Amino acid sequence: MNDIRRTILWVIFGFSLVLLWDKWQIHNGKQATFFPSPPAQTAAADTPATPATPASAASGVPAASASLQGSAPPAGDAPAAPAAPRERITVNTDVLRLSFDSEGGSLVHGELLQYADMQDKAQPFVLLDESASRVYVAQTGLTGGGFPNHKTAMSVAPGPRALQDGQDTLAVRFESPDLGGIKLVKTWTLKRGAYDIAVRHEVVNTGSAPVSPQLYLQLVRDGSKPPGESSFYSTFTGPAVYTEAKKYQKIDFKDIRNKKADIPARADDGYIAMVQHYFATAWLLPEGTPRELRVEAADIGLSAPDCCYRVQAITPLGEIAPGQAKALDARLYAGPQIETQLEQLAPGLELVKDYGWLTILAKPLYWLLDQLHKVLGNWGWSIVALVVLLKIMFYWLNAKAYASMAKMKAINPRIQEMRERLKDKPQQMQQEMMRIYREEKVNPMGGCLPIMIQIPVFIALYWVLLSSVEMRNAPWIGWIHDLSSPDPFFILPILMALSSLLQTALNPAPPDPMQAKMMWFMPLIFSVMFFFFPAGLVLYWLTNNLLSIAQQWIINKRMGVPPQFNLPKFR
């Protein structure tokens, strides 16, 4: 019974290692070792999307490969008219620099001016791009006949290309030629200080017969991790779909390739998105608009090892009589995962900032962290303040745990003597141990259960700090200029390791010599990981350790158990 508490802690530690290894396997593109995903059937294409693929042929939507290869749309869609020469139009607001391709009026490059690149901080962060080595674009078009699509050459209306002082909106207008009796006018409208872009699609029937086109909106990207992304901790990159029926669903690129993606075929709410660490893009349609949802693999002819994937929403526009027009407004979000802003744009959009199964705990923790930042104005000190508040909240639980440890420490010499005396009589040793516990009113589980209750809270806080874009390039003090990057001088990880060793020294020494040695190796092994963790996460753990040491010291003094340092014996 004396070792029950430590045994449970060993089980928790071992289970944590299992989870870390499983995530590491997934992160490196391998099948999960311990928790493999169940197979599911889907209509998503496993082979590259070409004109012959059933998914593309059935809907008439041009294959994503057309974006770069210059290939013709699939059968049933008229080829792009040889109109105006292809050009890129770059526009600027106070927060975005976007480049549009006159071929299809697609968004092919996007820079976030308020966020620096992690590798070259003098340059803005590039979210969207279309180049020889990287693809991440937003496209729209019409399907259901020989209609304008994202391969159609369009003319660009003249107008300002930068947001001027006193101007709140900036519009870029693309107009297609007549194709299949239809003209498509696509207008992108950017707003000052906003990352959501209004996209209006006006469809004019220029023919002599009614037409019933469908509008598709899609996000296409390669399957590589974002440039500069750390491989030591795993964050999700890939498509996501939200519907009211099935809520938020992440789709791994591997599941798309292996036909295991399982998303609703149809919905009339929600959104489609592409998600990566800190940033996301999402197509938002008006609530109540019926749509068909798809995720597919597509070959766009790049040499990249894992290219490319698209998530798509297709919505019918209904019948349009000759000479008549219909318009549909959509929005594209392309920006940071700032939870408070995402909540205002669409239901469930804040879920692209993924906390996993601890969302119910992580969301209020983020809210509290955000409120503290509004008061303190520094994210580093806000982390420290949040940990202090959590320690106050759990003070009585921790007090019970440390009081139990103090009692165990007080009777430890007696236990050691008894174990030595009865080492050849294990049954009598257990009976004697239980008698000592009853006499001293000590519960071996008393130091473990209060700590176990707090573990989900601190794991949730870990994911809050790992997922919050606010930590990106956020300074703390002195040498810490970016809470989302590792400490450049390893000062915080070293302090973290020392504080962990001090905690171990203050705890009662396990009676088993081998277990005692392992209790010293554990914090050293665990501390190695913190040399690669973001400084904000290390700051959180270091603050928690220091407060735990202080509370444990105070409680030991109150219990009449002078703090002692149980140093290791490795001989």
C-alpha positions in Angstrom: 0.0 0.0 0.0 2.9 2.3 0.6 3.7 2.4 -3.1 0.1 2.7 -4.5 0.4 6.5 -5.0 3.7 6.2 -6.9 2.4 3.3 -8.9 -0.6 5.3 -10.1 1.8 8.2 -11.0 3.9 5.7 -13.0 0.8 4.5 -14.8 -0.1 8.1 -15.7 3.4 8.8 -16.9 3.5 5.6 -18.9 0.2 6.3 -20.5 1.4 9.8 -21.4 4.4 8.3 -23.2 2.0 6.0 -25.1 0.0 9.0 -26.2 3.1 11.0 -27.2 4.4 8.1 -29.2 1.1 7.6 -31.0 0.9 11.3 -31.9 4.5 11.1 -33.1 3.6 8.2 -35.4 0.7 10.1 -36.8 2.8 13.3 -37.2 5.3 11.4 -39.4 2.6 10.0 -41.7 2.5 6.5 -40.2 -0.5 4.5 -39.0 -1.3 5.1 -35.4 0.3 2.4 -33.3 -2.2 2.2 -30.4 -5.3 4.0 -31.6 -5.8 3.4 -35.4 -8.7 5.2 -37.0 -11.6 3.0 -38.0 -12.2 2.6 -41.7 -15.0 4.4 -43.3 -16.5 4.6 -46.8 -16.6 7.8 -48.8 -17.1 9.0 -52.2 -13.9 11.0 -52.2 -11.5 10.1 -55.0 -8.5 8.1 -54.1 -6.7 8.6 -57.3 -5.7 12.0 -58.6 -8.7 14.0 -59.8 -8.7 14.1 -63.6 -11.4 14.6 -66.1 -12.1 10.9 -65.9 -12.6 10.7 -62.2 -16.2 9.9 -61.2 -16.4 12.7 -58.7 -15.3 15.4 -61.2 -17.3 14.0 -64.1 -20.5 13.7 -62.2 -20.5 17.3 -61.0 -18.8 18.9 -63.9 -16.4 20.7 -61.6 -13.0 21.2 -63.2 -10.2 19.1 -61.6 -8.0 21.0 -59.3 -5.1 20.1 -61.5 -6.3 22.7 -64.0 -5.1 25.4 -61.7 -1.4 25.0 -62.7 -1.3 22.6 -65.6 -3.3 24.7 -68.0 -5.4 21.6 -68.9 -8.9 22.0 -70.3 -11.9 21.5 -68.1 -13.6 18.1 -68.2 -16.1 17.0 -70.7 -19.3 18.9 -70.5 -17.6 22.2 -69.6 -16.7 24.5 -72.4 -13.0 25.4 -72.7 -11.9 28.7 -71.4 -12.3 31.5 -74.0 -9.0 33.0 -75.2 -9.8 36.4 -73.8 -7.6 38.9 -71.9 -4.0 37.8 -71.2 -3.5 36.1 -67.8 -2.3 38.5 -65.1 -2.0 38.8 -61.3 -3.7 41.6 -59.5 -2.3 42.5 -56.1 -4.4 44.5 -53.6 -3.5 45.8 -50.1 -5.4 46.6 -47.0 -4.1 47.4 -43.5 -3.9 43.6 -42.6 -3.8 41.7 -45.9 -1.8 41.7 -49.2 -3.7 39.4 -51.7 -2.9 38.4 -55.2 -5.7 37.3 -57.6 -5.3 35.4 -60.8 -7.3 36.7 -63.8 -7.7 33.1 -64.8 -10.9 32.3 -62.9 -10.6 35.2 -60.5 -9.0 32.9 -57.9 -7.1 33.9 -54.8 -3.6 32.5 -55.3 -1.4 34.4 -52.8 -2.1 35.9 -49.4 0.1 37.6 -46.9 -0.9 38.6 -43.3 0.8 41.9 -42.8 0.3 41.9 -39.0 2.1 38.6 -38.6 5.8 38.1 -39.3 7.3 35.1 -41.0 8.9 32.9 -38.3 12.1 32.4 -40.4 12.5 35.9 -41.7 10.8 38.3 -39.3 11.3 41.2 -41.6 8.8 39.6 -44.0 5.0 39.1 -43.5 3.7 35.6 -43.0 2.5 34.0 -46.3 -0.7 31.9 -45.8 -1.8 31.3 -49.4 0.6 30.7 -52.2 0.8 29.1 -55.7 4.4 28.3 -56.7 6.5 25.4 -58.1 6.9 23.9 -54.6 3.8 25.0 -52.7 0.1 25.2 -53.4 -2.6 26.7 -51.2 -5.4 28.6 -53.1 -9.1 29.5 -52.9 -11.1 29.0 -56.1 -14.8 29.3 -57.2 -16.7 28.7 -60.4 -19.8 27.3 -62.0 -20.6 23.8 -63.0 -23.5 21.9 -64.6 -22.8 22.8 -68.2 -20.2 24.7 -70.3 -20.1 27.5 -67.7 -17.3 29.8 -66.5 -15.1 28.2 -63.9 -11.7 28.7 -62.2 -10.0 28.0 -65.5 -11.9 30.7 -67.4 -9.9 33.8 -68.5 -11.7 36.8 -67.0 -11.3 40.5 -67.5 -10.6 42.7 -64.5 -12.4 46.0 -63.8 -10.1 49.0 -63.2 -10.1 50.4 -59.7 -7.9 51.2 -56.7 -5.5 48.4 -55.6 -4.8 49.7 -52.1 -7.0 50.8 -49.2 -6.7 54.6 -48.9 -7.0 56.7 -45.7 -10.6 57.2 -44.9 -11.6 54.2 -47.1 -13.1 51.2 -45.4 -13.7 48.8 -48.3 -11.8 47.8 -51.4 -13.4 45.8 -54.3 -11.8 43.7 -57.1 -14.3 42.8 -59.9 -13.8 39.9 -62.4 -16.1 39.3 -65.4 -16.1 36.2 -67.6 -17.1 36.1 -71.2 -20.3 34.4 -72.2 -19.9 30.6 -71.9 -22.7 28.2 -72.2 -25.2 31.1 -72.2 -23.9 32.4 -68.9 -21.8 35.3 -67.8 -20.2 35.2 -64.3 -19.3 38.4 -62.4 -17.2 37.7 -59.3 -16.5 40.6 -56.9 -14.1 40.3 -53.9 -14.7 43.0 -51.3 -12.0 43.5 -48.6 -12.7 45.5 -45.4 -10.4 47.5 -43.2 -9.0 45.5 -40.3 -10.8 42.3 -41.4 -9.6 38.9 -42.5 -13.0 37.8 -43.9 -13.6 38.7 -47.5 -17.0 39.1 -49.1 -17.3 37.3 -52.4 -20.3 38.0 -54.5 -21.2 35.7 -57.5 -23.6 37.3 -60.0 -24.8 34.8 -62.7 -26.4 36.4 -65.8 -28.3 34.2 -68.3 -27.3 35.7 -71.7 -28.8 32.8 -73.7 -32.2 32.0 -75.0 -33.0 29.1 -72.7 -33.3 28.6 -68.9 -30.2 27.3 -67.2 -29.6 25.7 -63.8 -25.9 26.1 -62.8 -24.3 25.2 -59.6 -21.7 27.2 -57.8 -18.6 25.5 -56.3 -16.3 26.9 -53.7 -13.1 25.1 -52.9 -9.8 25.3 -51.0 -6.8 23.4 -52.6 -3.5 22.8 -50.9 -0.6 20.4 -50.9 -0.2 17.9 -48.0 3.1 19.3 -46.6 3.4 20.8 -43.1 3.6 24.6 -43.0 7.2 26.0 -43.5 9.1 26.3 -40.2 6.6 24.1 -38.3 8.3 22.3 -35.4 8.4 18.5 -35.8 8.7 18.0 -32.0 5.1 18.6 -31.1 2.2 17.7 -33.4 -0.4 20.1 -34.6 -3.1 19.4 -37.2 -2.7 20.5 -40.8 -5.5 19.6 -43.3 -9.1 20.1 -44.3 -12.0 20.5 -41.8 -15.7 20.5 -42.2 -18.3 21.8 -39.7 -22.0 21.0 -39.9 -24.6 21.3 -37.2 -25.4 17.6 -37.5 -21.8 16.2 -37.1 -20.1 19.3 -35.6 -16.4 19.9 -36.2 -14.5 17.2 -38.2 -10.8 17.2 -39.1 -9.8 15.1 -42.1 -6.3 13.8 -42.3 -4.6 13.9 -45.7 -3.8 10.2 -45.2 -7.5 9.4 -44.7 -8.4 11.2 -48.0 -5.8 9.1 -49.9 -7.0 5.9 -48.2 -10.7 6.6 -48.7 -11.4 6.8 -45.0 -12.7 10.4 -44.9 -16.2 10.4 -43.5 -18.1 13.7 -43.9 -21.7 14.5 -44.5 -22.6 14.4 -48.2 -25.0 17.3 -47.8 -25.8 20.1 -45.4 -27.5 23.5 -45.3 -25.2 25.0 -42.6 -21.6 25.1 -41.5 -18.4 25.7 -43.4 -15.5 24.1 -45.1 -11.9 24.9 -44.1 -8.2 24.3 -44.4 -6.5 24.4 -41.0 -2.9 24.7 -39.9 -1.0 25.8 -36.7 -2.3 29.3 -35.8 -4.0 30.0 -39.1 -7.0 28.9 -41.2 -9.0 29.6 -44.3 -12.7 28.8 -44.6 -15.5 29.3 -47.1 -18.7 30.5 -45.4 -22.1 30.3 -47.1 -25.3 31.9 -45.7 -27.1 29.7 -43.2 -29.9 27.6 -44.9 -28.0 27.4 -48.2 -28.1 23.7 -49.3 -24.7 22.4 -50.3 -22.9 19.2 -51.3 -19.6 18.6 -49.4 -16.6 16.8 -50.8 -12.9 16.1 -50.0 -10.7 14.8 -52.7 -7.1 14.1 -53.7 -6.0 15.9 -56.8 -2.8 15.8 -58.9 -1.7 19.2 -60.0 1.6 18.1 -61.6 4.0 19.3 -58.9 7.1 17.5 -57.8 6.0 17.8 -54.2 5.8 14.4 -52.5 2.3 14.9 -51.2 0.2 17.0 -53.5 -2.7 18.0 -53.5 -6.0 18.0 -51.7 -9.2 20.0 -52.0 -12.3 20.5 -49.8 -15.3 21.6 -51.7 -18.9 22.9 -51.3 -21.3 22.9 -54.2 -24.6 24.7 -54.0 -27.4 24.9 -56.7 -28.4 28.3 -57.9 -31.8 27.2 -59.2 -33.2 27.9 -62.6 -32.3 31.3 -64.2 -34.6 32.5 -67.1 -33.2 34.1 -70.2 -32.2 37.7 -69.5 -32.4 37.2 -65.7 -29.6 37.1 -63.1 -29.1 35.5 -59.7 -26.5 36.4 -57.1 -25.1 34.5 -54.2 -22.9 36.0 -51.5 -20.2 34.0 -49.8 -17.3 34.9 -47.5 -13.8 33.6 -47.4 -11.9 33.8 -44.1 -8.1 33.8 -44.4 -6.3 34.7 -41.3 -5.3 33.9 -37.7 -7.2 31.7 -35.3 -8.2 34.4 -33.0 -11.0 32.8 -31.0 -13.0 35.9 -30.1 -13.1 37.1 -33.7 -14.0 33.7 -35.2 -16.9 33.3 -32.9 -18.5 36.4 -34.4 -18.2 35.3 -38.0 -20.0 32.0 -38.1 -21.3 29.3 -35.7 -18.5 26.8 -34.8 -15.8 28.7 -36.7 -13.8 29.1 -33.5 -13.3 25.3 -33.5 -10.6 25.6 -36.2 -8.5 26.5 -33.1 -8.6 22.9 -32.0 -8.3 21.9 -28.3 -9.3 18.3 -28.9 -11.3 16.5 -26.3 -10.5 19.1 -23.6 -12.3 21.9 -25.4 -14.8 22.2 -22.6 -12.0 23.1 -20.2 -9.7 24.9 -22.7 -12.3 27.5 -23.8 -12.9 29.1 -20.4 -9.1 29.0 -19.7 -8.5 30.9 -22.9 -11.2 33.4 -22.0 -9.5 34.0 -18.6 -6.1 34.3 -20.2 -7.5 36.9 -22.6 -9.1 38.9 -19.8 -5.8 38.9 -17.9 -4.0 40.1 -21.0 -6.4 43.0 -21.3 -5.3 44.1 -17.8 -1.6 43.3 -17.9 -0.9 43.9 -21.6 1.8 41.2 -21.8 1.1 37.6 -22.7 4.0 36.3 -20.6 2.9 37.9 -17.4 -0.7 36.8 -18.3 0.5 33.2 -18.3 2.1 33.7 -14.9 -1.0 35.3 -13.5 -3.2 32.5 -14.9 -1.1 29.8 -13.3 -1.2 31.8 -10.0 -5.1 31.9 -10.2 -5.3 28.2 -10.9 -3.0 27.4 -8.0 -5.3 29.5 -5.8 -8.3 27.7 -7.2 -6.8 24.3 -6.4 -5.2 25.4 -3.1 -7.2 23.2 -0.9 -6.8 20.2 -3.2 -3.1 20.7 -3.3 -3.0 21.3 0.5 -4.6 17.9 1.0 -2.1 16.3 -1.3 0.9 17.9 0.3 -0.4 17.2 3.8 -0.7 13.6 2.9 2.9 13.6 1.5 4.1 15.3 4.7 2.5 12.5 6.8 4.0 9.9 4.6 7.4 11.6 4.9 7.0 11.7 8.7 6.4 8.0 9.0 8.8 7.0 6.3 11.7 6.1 8.7 9.3 3.8 10.5 8.2 2.2 7.3 11.8 1.8 6.1 12.8 0.1 9.4 9.8 -2.2 9.3 10.5 -3.2 5.6 14.0 -3.9 6.4 13.0 -6.0 9.5 10.3 -8.0 7.6 11.9 -8.1 4.2 11.7 -11.9 4.2 8.0 -12.0 5.3 6.1 -10.1 2.7 2.6 -11.0 4.0 3.5 -9.9 7.5 5.1 -6.7 6.1 1.8 -5.7 4.3 -0.2 -6.3 7.5 2.2 -4.3 9.6 2.2 -1.5 7.0 -1.6 -1.4 7.1 -1.5 -1.2 10.9 0.9 1.8 10.8 -1.4 3.6 8.3 -4.4 3.0 10.5 -2.6 4.2 13.6 -1.2 7.3 12.0 -4.4 7.9 10.0 -2.5 8.1 6.7 -4.1 7.4 3.3 -1.5 6.4 0.7 -3.9 7.6 -2.0 -4.3 11.0 -0.3 -1.4 12.6 -2.2 -2.4 11.2 -5.6 -6.1 11.8 -6.1 -6.0 15.6 -5.6 -3.3 15.8 -8.2 -5.1 13.6 -10.7 -8.2 15.8 -10.5 -6.1 18.8 -11.7 -4.3 17.0 -14.5 -7.0 17.6 -17.2 -7.0 21.3 -16.4 -3.3 21.7 -16.8 -3.3 19.6 -20.0 -6.1 21.9 -21.4 -4.0 24.9 -20.5 -1.1 23.3 -22.4 -3.2 23.2 -25.5 -4.4 26.7 -25.0 -0.9 28.0 -25.0 0.2 25.7 -27.9 -2.7 26.7 -30.1 -3.0 30.5 -29.4 -1.7 32.6 -32.2 -1.4 35.5 -29.7 1.7 33.8 -28.4 3.3 34.0 -31.9 6.1 36.6 -31.8 4.8 37.9 -28.4 7.6 39.1 -26.1 7.9 38.5 -22.4 11.0 39.9 -20.7 14.7 40.4 -21.7 15.8 37.6 -23.9 12.3 36.1 -24.6 11.1 37.8 -27.7 8.8 35.1 -28.9 6.7 33.0 -26.6 5.9 30.6 -29.4 9.5 29.7 -30.1 12.0 27.9 -27.9 14.1 29.9 -25.4 17.2 30.9 -27.5 19.5 30.6 -24.5 17.7 27.6 -22.8 17.5 29.5 -19.6 13.8 28.7 -18.9 14.3 24.9 -19.7 17.3 24.7 -17.3 15.3 26.5 -14.6 12.4 24.1 -15.3 14.7 21.1 -14.9 16.2 22.4 -11.6 12.7 23.1 -10.2 11.6 19.5 -11.1 14.6 18.1 -9.4 13.9 20.2 -6.3 10.4 19.0 -6.2 11.6 15.4 -6.4 14.1 16.1 -3.5 11.3 17.4 -1.3 9.0 14.4 -1.8 9.3 11.3 0.4 11.9 8.9 -0.9 10.4 5.6 -2.2 11.5 2.6 -0.2 12.5 0.7 -3.2 16.0 1.8 -4.3 15.4 1.2 -8.0 12.1 3.2 -7.8 14.0 6.0 -6.0 16.5 6.2 -8.8 13.8 6.3 -11.4 12.0 9.1 -9.6 15.2 11.1 -10.2 15.6 10.1 -13.8 12.0 11.0 -14.7 12.2 14.8 -14.3 15.5 14.8 -16.1 14.0 12.9 -19.1 10.9 15.0 -19.0 12.9 18.2 -18.9 14.8 17.3 -22.1 11.5 17.9 -24.1 11.2 21.4 -22.7 14.4 22.5 -24.5 12.3 22.2 -27.7 9.0 23.5 -26.4 7.8 27.1 -27.0 9.0 29.5 -24.3 5.4 30.2 -23.3 4.8 26.5 -22.4 8.0 26.3 -20.4 7.1 29.5 -18.6 3.8 28.0 -17.6 5.3 24.7 -16.3 8.1 26.6 -14.5 5.6 28.9 -12.7 3.5 25.9 -11.7 6.6 24.1 -10.3 7.8 27.1 -8.3 4.3 27.7 -6.8 4.0 24.0 -6.0 7.4 24.0 -4.2 6.4 27.0 -2.2 3.1 25.5 -1.2 4.7 22.2 -0.3 7.4 23.9 1.8 4.7 25.9 3.7 2.5 22.9 4.4 5.5 20.7 5.5 6.4 23.5 8.1 2.8 23.6 9.3 2.7 19.9 9.7 5.8 19.9 11.8 7.8 18.1 9.2 10.9 20.1 8.5 11.6 20.2 4.7 14.3 17.7 3.9 16.1 17.1 0.7 16.1 13.4 -0.2 19.1 13.3 -2.5 19.6 10.3 -4.8 21.9 7.4 -4.1 23.1 5.9 -7.3 25.6 3.5 -6.0 
